[in-house]
Amino acid sequence: MSAADPRTAPRQALTLDDYAALAREGMDPGVWDFLQGGAGEERTLSENLLAFDRRRLRTRVLTGVAEADTAVTVLGRRWAAPVGVAPMAYHTLVHPGGETATVQAAGVAGLPVVVSTFAGQPFDKLAAAANSPLWLQVYCFRDRSVTRRLVERAAEAGFEALVLTVDTPRLGRRLRDLRNGFRLPEGIVPANLPPGDYSSPSGHSRTELDPALDWSVVSWLKSVSPLPVLLKGVTTGEDAARALDAGADGLVVSNHGGRQLDGAHATVDVLAEVAVAAAGRCPVLLDGGVRRGTDVLTALALGADAVLLGRPVLHGLAVAGQSGVADVFDILVGELADALLLTGTPSAAAAGPALLSPAGAGPVPTPATAVPARPAADPAAPVVLRKEELHASLGDPVLDTMNFLNEVTTRYPGAVSFAPGRPYEGFFDTEQLFGHVRRYLDHLAAEGDTPEAVRTKLFQYGPTAGLINGLIADSLRADEGIDAAPGSIVVTVGCQEAMFLTLRALFAGPQDVLLAASPCYVGITGAAALLGIPVTPVEEGPDGIGTAAVEAAVLAERARGRRPRALYLVPDHSNPSGNTMPLQAREELLALAARLDLLLIEDNPYRLMSTGTRLPTLKALDTGRRVVHLGSYSKTAFPGARIGFVVADQTVEDAQGGTGLLADELARIKSMVTVNTPPLSQAAVAGLLLAADGRLSELNAGPAAHYGDVLAAVLEQLERHFPEERRRSLGLSWNVPSGGFFLTVNVPFRADNAALLRSAEEYGVIWTPMSYFYPQGGGEHAMRLSFSYLTRADVEDGTARLARFVEAEASAHAAAAGTTRAADR
Ligand SMILES: Cc1cc2nc3c(=O)[nH]c(=O)nc-3n(C[C@H](O)[C@H](O)[C@H](O)COP(=O)(O)O)c2cc1C
């Protein structure tokens, strides 16, 4: 099949793409299409390449690295570079040397080969030619005895591992092959399978491959072979976790080179998710689109232990047999060595996330979107700024999370809205505001301030850390049992500024990650995005965030070479879920944080607005000063004041041994952000605190009862419209928060923007898609209902509308599912 002149090929081919071009020249077009093509419109196929193209590496200089070591160890075996050969059927199709030539080239390069179930040459012949590890790729047949025999043959030949392909219940729709009516040429048959008709790969896969595999296949395979089992085709964190539970010894992040589901993600885009879930417990490999040494390094930086190379190996083989494959390896490994050296990375094993852009692994603009130089502007024309020239974080979708919701709310003013997390306005009284300020001014006078001093306090720039820190400290002691010195408190412009200051101070470099409860309040993920801080979600359950999940996330991040610096959480009546952590979970989390040297950022705006027993805050239980406590007066006083605060009582020691508090550092940052929090606002809140002797809980007993009553109304109405039997048959459920402003309703259909629009337009009811609070995916079948802004009457009306909407969506969903099932039959 190879036609290009092998003597000229290596001279002409300087890159793997050069090899592809040469291979194509000499190949039968039908074979080329079979080899090169992907499924459907080949969007995933090209995305595999584009996703690498979008990434850029950070280079460190003057590192003293004169030569980089490309070697790695995988499953206890040394590979000369983090590169292996991906399993590909029928190497004999492109060169008579077939798999033997590939294996020989790999042996010389010190790289492993994963041999396909559909290899064109027998395992024992390959083993005899091999000088590096051979693994067997396994397809599981309907007739398990065929699979079993295959595996046994490989083990007998000395293969070292099994790679079970899990993304192929049947072959993807490869349109090029369908159009070409592709059939394997005579003589091209699998050498390690029983005789049969293999001429149509897709036809054969339909009749022979087991389409109904489940996780039990892993234990079955392990029961018939002592070899380690890797799963090829895992592309989500959830499946990675399941795979490890099922006993997998390794994972290959793969979309089959874009040959299965067209529309699947590029593998490099999902690699980090899988690597985090694997948490260093097993090797993680990646294939798909690797064409350059920098692609290999990018994959390592995102958490891969090694990559597998697919089509380029067949290109090299087609062009020049064993020497072509050898040249492909030389080019790729040489490029990798260059990339290591030029980024200042001493070895492949040392490659980590710091090699990627500061936002972690965020895509960088493609050349197509790069900004061209602009012609000199007409000096008289008003300036027009280009979005691409503003800071890249402004493109982060989290910043637009609420845009659509706001748009819908404006467009349907008559709808009942379960969306805003605002306090109820019935308790606000304009006149009282003057009373609060007056009370604070009287307090200052009683404390000995002269009228001039009072005037200065109100009218001048004030102390950056705040004016009313003493009153806040008293209130925290009276209400929360938190013993915080006034000097450890910084009064901020809303809690949002407190988050911003805290993140800025604590996160030192690209290796520092923020763990955040998932689902999560968008204010914190937005602040992290603006500051370029990577966020790793930690799943929250009905009892809030669990220690096992936190520990797994911390270990996973450490395995990737990153430092989990702090965990952000809302322990009481969380936004958005409404869940509350039990006391024991709080104590366990504090113990874990101490053990893992993790800081906790506790945000707790809703607890004093809730009736019933209040559990101690994390800060009240915090004997080791691990908790940075964020506070807000937006719910307990009024949001227009924009008063929040942070208790940051951690000691900070400088290189000379001098010490201060984290609060001092936060104040230094604040001095360059908002300078000080408006004194008039502080005065209004202080007056309120004084009115209640610091006990906001007492002052808010009325509003808290109101919120409790509205929450009860929502629960009653949901129950009325969906009694137990009905909701069970619909697949509907909701949580029962003990307070706060929110609850979660799980629905049997996708609660996305399209559904929200139908809900507003046809039923006059608005809610928030829960997926907004999962920046990395999740919550697609849940909605957040906020009730704080509503009255009982609103709730009755709104829930009736919501019930009609849910019933309609659920039956449309059931009808669609029925149609699909019928079509499948
Ligand atoms: C011609 C060809 C045959 C393949 N045969 C198999 C196979 O038998 N088993 C398997 O698990 N994957 C198979 N694959 C998928 C590869 O193992 C791998 O996932 C993919 O080629 C990697 O992408 P890349 O070609 O962009 O490097 C095949 C791919 C190609 C191109």
Ligand as a Chemical Component Dictionary entry (heavy atoms), coordinates in Angstrom:
data_LIG
# 
_chem_comp.id                   LIG 
_chem_comp.type                 NON-POLYMER 
_chem_comp.pdbx_formal_charge   0 
_chem_comp.three_letter_code    LIG 
# 
loop_
_chem_comp_atom.comp_id 
_chem_comp_atom.atom_id 
_chem_comp_atom.alt_atom_id 
_chem_comp_atom.type_symbol 
_chem_comp_atom.charge 
_chem_comp_atom.model_Cartn_x 
_chem_comp_atom.model_Cartn_y 
_chem_comp_atom.model_Cartn_z 
_chem_comp_atom.pdbx_ordinal 
LIG C1  C1  C 0 -7.633 3.047  11.552 1  
LIG C2  C2  C 0 -7.968 3.047  13.001 2  
LIG C3  C3  C 0 -8.287 1.872  13.628 3  
LIG C4  C4  C 0 -8.606 1.855  14.982 4  
LIG N1  N1  N 0 -8.871 0.663  15.571 5  
LIG C5  C5  C 0 -9.117 0.626  16.900 6  
LIG C6  C6  C 0 -9.310 -0.612 17.562 7  
LIG O1  O1  O 0 -9.260 -1.672 16.968 8  
LIG N2  N2  N 0 -9.581 -0.573 18.873 9  
LIG C7  C7  C 0 -9.646 0.585  19.586 10 
LIG O2  O2  O 0 -9.905 0.569  20.784 11 
LIG N3  N3  N 0 -9.427 1.765  18.981 12 
LIG C8  C8  C 0 -9.159 1.819  17.669 13 
LIG N4  N4  N 0 -8.913 3.015  17.069 14 
LIG C9  C9  C 0 -8.868 4.232  17.876 15 
LIG C10 C10 C 0 -7.457 4.507  18.401 16 
LIG O3  O3  O 0 -7.090 3.570  19.359 17 
LIG C11 C11 C 0 -7.326 5.873  19.052 18 
LIG O4  O4  O 0 -8.333 6.025  20.018 19 
LIG C12 C12 C 0 -7.386 7.046  18.088 20 
LIG O5  O5  O 0 -6.898 6.713  16.826 21 
LIG C13 C13 C 0 -6.529 8.167  18.665 22 
LIG O6  O6  O 0 -6.659 9.327  17.942 23 
LIG P1  P1  P 0 -5.589 9.869  16.890 24 
LIG O7  O7  O 0 -5.694 8.962  15.713 25 
LIG O8  O8  O 0 -6.102 11.242 16.649 26 
LIG O9  O9  O 0 -4.214 9.866  17.516 27 
LIG C14 C14 C 0 -8.601 3.031  15.713 28 
LIG C15 C15 C 0 -8.286 4.233  15.073 29 
LIG C16 C16 C 0 -7.960 4.251  13.735 30 
LIG C17 C17 C 0 -7.596 5.554  13.102 31 
# 
loop_
_chem_comp_bond.comp_id 
_chem_comp_bond.atom_id_1 
_chem_comp_bond.atom_id_2 
_chem_comp_bond.value_order 
_chem_comp_bond.pdbx_ordinal 
LIG C1  C2  SING 1  
LIG C2  C3  SING 2  
LIG C2  C16 DOUB 3  
LIG C3  C4  DOUB 4  
LIG C4  N1  SING 5  
LIG C4  C14 SING 6  
LIG N1  C5  DOUB 7  
LIG C5  C6  SING 8  
LIG C5  C8  SING 9  
LIG C6  O1  DOUB 10 
LIG C6  N2  SING 11 
LIG N2  C7  SING 12 
LIG C7  O2  DOUB 13 
LIG C7  N3  SING 14 
LIG N3  C8  DOUB 15 
LIG C8  N4  SING 16 
LIG N4  C9  SING 17 
LIG N4  C14 SING 18 
LIG C9  C10 SING 19 
LIG C10 O3  SING 20 
LIG C10 C11 SING 21 
LIG C11 O4  SING 22 
LIG C11 C12 SING 23 
LIG C12 O5  SING 24 
LIG C12 C13 SING 25 
LIG C13 O6  SING 26 
LIG O6  P1  SING 27 
LIG P1  O7  DOUB 28 
LIG P1  O8  SING 29 
LIG P1  O9  SING 30 
LIG C14 C15 DOUB 31 
LIG C15 C16 SING 32 
LIG C16 C17 SING 33 
# 
